[in-house]
Amino acid sequence: MARESVAMIADIIASRALADRDAAQEQVLQAFRRAEERVRPATPAYATVGDEFQSIFRSSAQAIRSTTIVCLSLPEGLELRFGVGVGDDRIVDASGPAPIRDGSAWWNARAAIDHVRQAQRSGRSRARTGFVHDGGAEEKAIRGLLLLRDHILGGMRARDKRIALAGLEDVPQARTAETEGIRQSAVSQSWHRSGAASLVEMLRQLDEERS
């Protein structure tokens, strides 16, 4: 029986240029597993064909939080783009190692990631995430939020991402400074300068809306 779900499709950007695609896929799955320690999806992420990954979430807020953690967790030089779609999800073939799914959630997720690809190829956008639901006000608001989130993430250096992830995981700044081999004041400066503080506050507000 079909039910409304939030489907996510992700793919590796410029995967054919990677020196070791198998290692890259494993690093992507590790990033998803780290996200899944804090966000419990309806279906954990799994690899499909063509350097793609799929997952199912219970809410749009879950999808936003999870994909943010994934982006912060990926090693330098490895990037994903995402398509998130809301709609019906159903299993059409469960005989293989990973079930084949269908439904409007997946059609919307595919449309979302295709839109991101086309926009990147044309140079119209540097966004990494597309979102499709029903064309209503909520969809437009989430698309705007994701555009700003991707802009912040795109401007972060590798250390900024590590500091942002540590803050998201409630690691004290003094411990982060020790890990990075820098002063605590430098951690604080990165936290505010890079946009990490705003990013984490946005995720916390999404959690409050959900609760």
C-alpha positions as CSV (number, residue, x, y, z in Angstrom):
1,M,0.0,0.0,0.0
2,A,1.4,3.4,-1.0
3,R,2.2,5.9,1.8
4,E,3.5,9.5,1.8
5,S,7.3,9.5,2.3
6,V,10.3,11.7,1.7
7,A,12.6,10.0,-0.9
8,M,16.2,11.0,-1.4
9,I,18.4,10.3,-4.4
10,A,22.1,11.4,-4.2
11,D,24.9,11.1,-6.7
12,I,28.6,11.7,-6.7
13,I,29.6,14.9,-8.6
14,A,32.2,14.2,-11.3
15,S,32.5,10.6,-10.2
16,R,34.2,9.5,-13.4
17,A,37.1,11.8,-12.6
18,L,37.8,10.1,-9.2
19,A,40.9,8.0,-8.9
20,D,39.1,5.3,-6.9
21,R,35.4,5.2,-7.3
22,D,35.0,2.2,-5.0
23,A,36.7,4.0,-2.2
24,A,34.6,7.1,-2.8
25,Q,31.4,5.1,-2.6
26,E,32.5,3.7,0.7
27,Q,33.3,7.1,2.0
28,V,29.9,8.3,1.0
29,L,28.2,5.4,2.8
30,Q,30.3,6.2,5.9
31,A,29.1,9.8,5.8
32,F,25.5,8.6,5.6
33,R,26.1,6.2,8.5
34,R,27.4,9.1,10.6
35,A,24.3,11.1,9.8
36,E,22.1,8.1,10.7
37,E,23.6,8.1,14.2
38,R,21.7,11.4,14.7
39,V,18.8,11.1,12.2
40,R,17.0,7.8,12.0
41,P,15.6,7.4,8.5
42,A,12.7,5.2,7.5
43,T,15.2,3.4,5.2
44,P,19.0,3.8,5.7
45,A,21.0,5.0,2.7
46,Y,22.1,2.3,0.2
47,A,24.1,2.3,-3.0
48,T,22.3,1.7,-6.3
49,V,23.7,1.9,-9.9
50,G,25.7,4.7,-11.5
51,D,27.2,6.1,-8.3
52,E,23.8,6.8,-6.9
53,F,22.4,6.4,-3.4
54,Q,18.9,6.3,-2.1
55,S,17.2,6.7,1.3
56,I,13.7,7.4,2.7
57,F,12.9,9.8,5.5
58,R,9.9,10.4,7.6
59,S,9.9,14.2,7.1
60,S,11.5,16.9,5.1
61,A,13.2,18.2,8.2
62,Q,14.9,14.8,8.6
63,A,16.1,14.9,5.0
64,I,17.5,18.4,5.4
65,R,19.3,17.5,8.7
66,S,20.7,14.3,7.3
67,T,22.0,15.7,4.0
68,T,23.7,18.6,5.9
69,I,25.6,16.1,8.2
70,V,26.6,14.1,5.1
71,C,28.0,17.2,3.3
72,L,29.9,18.1,6.4
73,S,31.3,14.6,6.8
74,L,32.6,14.0,3.3
75,P,36.3,14.3,2.8
76,E,37.7,17.2,0.8
77,G,37.3,16.7,-3.0
78,L,34.2,14.5,-2.7
79,E,30.9,16.1,-3.3
80,L,27.3,14.9,-3.7
81,R,24.2,16.4,-5.2
82,F,20.7,15.5,-3.8
83,G,17.2,15.3,-5.1
84,V,14.5,15.2,-2.4
85,G,10.9,14.4,-3.2
86,V,7.7,14.0,-1.2
87,G,4.9,11.7,-2.3
88,D,3.9,8.0,-2.4
89,D,6.5,5.2,-2.0
90,R,5.9,1.6,-2.7
91,I,8.1,-1.5,-3.3
92,V,7.6,-3.1,-6.7
93,D,10.3,-5.8,-6.5
94,A,11.7,-7.1,-3.2
95,S,13.6,-10.1,-4.7
96,G,17.0,-8.4,-5.0
97,P,19.5,-7.3,-2.3
98,A,17.9,-3.8,-2.3
99,P,14.2,-3.5,-3.1
100,I,13.1,-1.6,-6.3
101,R,10.8,1.2,-5.3
102,D,8.4,3.4,-7.2
103,G,5.9,6.1,-6.6
104,S,5.5,9.9,-6.8
105,A,8.1,10.5,-4.0
106,W,10.7,8.9,-6.3
107,W,9.5,10.7,-9.4
108,N,9.7,14.0,-7.5
109,A,13.2,13.1,-6.2
110,R,14.4,12.3,-9.7
111,A,12.9,15.5,-11.1
112,A,14.6,17.4,-8.3
113,I,18.1,16.0,-8.9
114,D,17.7,16.3,-12.7
115,H,16.9,20.0,-12.2
116,V,20.0,20.5,-10.1
117,R,22.2,18.8,-12.7
118,Q,20.8,20.9,-15.5
119,A,21.2,24.1,-13.5
120,Q,24.8,23.3,-12.8
121,R,25.6,22.4,-16.4
122,S,24.2,25.7,-17.6
123,G,26.0,27.7,-14.9
124,R,22.8,29.1,-13.6
125,S,23.2,27.8,-10.1
126,R,25.7,26.3,-7.7
127,A,23.0,24.6,-5.6
128,R,23.6,21.0,-4.7
129,T,20.1,20.1,-3.6
130,G,16.7,20.1,-5.3
131,F,13.3,19.6,-3.6
132,V,10.0,18.8,-5.2
133,H,6.6,18.3,-3.5
134,D,3.4,19.9,-4.7
135,G,4.5,23.3,-5.8
136,G,2.9,25.0,-2.8
137,A,4.3,27.5,-0.3
138,E,6.1,25.0,1.8
139,E,7.9,23.6,-1.2
140,K,9.1,27.1,-2.1
141,A,10.2,27.8,1.4
142,I,12.2,24.6,1.7
143,R,13.8,25.2,-1.7
144,G,14.9,28.7,-0.6
145,L,16.3,27.3,2.7
146,L,18.2,24.6,0.8
147,L,19.6,27.2,-1.6
148,L,21.0,29.2,1.3
149,R,22.3,26.1,3.1
150,D,24.2,25.0,0.0
151,H,25.6,28.5,-0.4
152,I,27.0,28.3,3.1
153,L,28.4,24.8,2.7
154,G,29.9,25.7,-0.6
155,G,31.9,28.5,1.0
156,M,33.3,26.3,3.8
157,R,36.9,25.1,3.9
158,A,37.7,21.6,5.1
159,R,38.5,22.8,8.6
160,D,35.4,24.9,8.7
161,K,33.3,21.8,8.0
162,R,35.0,19.8,10.7
163,I,34.3,22.6,13.2
164,A,30.7,22.9,12.1
165,L,30.2,19.2,12.4
166,A,31.8,19.1,15.8
167,G,29.4,21.9,16.9
168,L,26.4,20.1,15.5
169,E,27.4,17.0,17.5
170,D,27.8,19.1,20.7
171,V,31.5,18.7,21.0
172,P,33.0,21.5,23.2
173,Q,35.0,24.1,21.4
174,A,38.0,23.5,23.7
175,R,38.1,19.8,22.6
176,T,37.7,20.8,18.9
177,A,40.6,23.2,19.3
178,E,42.8,20.5,20.7
179,T,41.9,18.1,17.9
180,E,42.6,20.7,15.2
181,G,45.8,21.9,16.9
182,I,44.5,25.5,17.1
183,R,43.4,28.0,19.7
184,Q,39.8,27.9,21.0
185,S,39.4,31.5,19.7
186,A,40.2,30.3,16.2
187,V,37.5,27.7,16.5
188,S,35.0,30.4,17.6
189,Q,36.0,32.6,14.8
190,S,35.5,29.8,12.2
191,W,32.2,29.0,13.9
192,H,30.8,32.4,13.2
193,R,32.7,33.5,10.1
194,S,31.9,30.3,8.1
195,G,28.2,30.4,8.8
196,A,28.3,27.2,10.9
197,A,26.5,28.9,13.8
198,S,23.6,29.9,11.5
199,L,23.5,26.5,9.9
200,V,23.3,24.7,13.2
201,E,20.7,27.1,14.6
202,M,18.6,26.5,11.4
203,L,18.7,22.7,12.0
204,R,17.7,23.1,15.6
205,Q,14.7,25.2,14.7
206,L,13.7,22.6,12.2
207,D,13.8,20.0,15.0
208,E,11.6,22.3,17.2
209,E,9.1,22.6,14.4
210,R,9.0,18.9,14.0
211,S,8.5,18.2,17.8
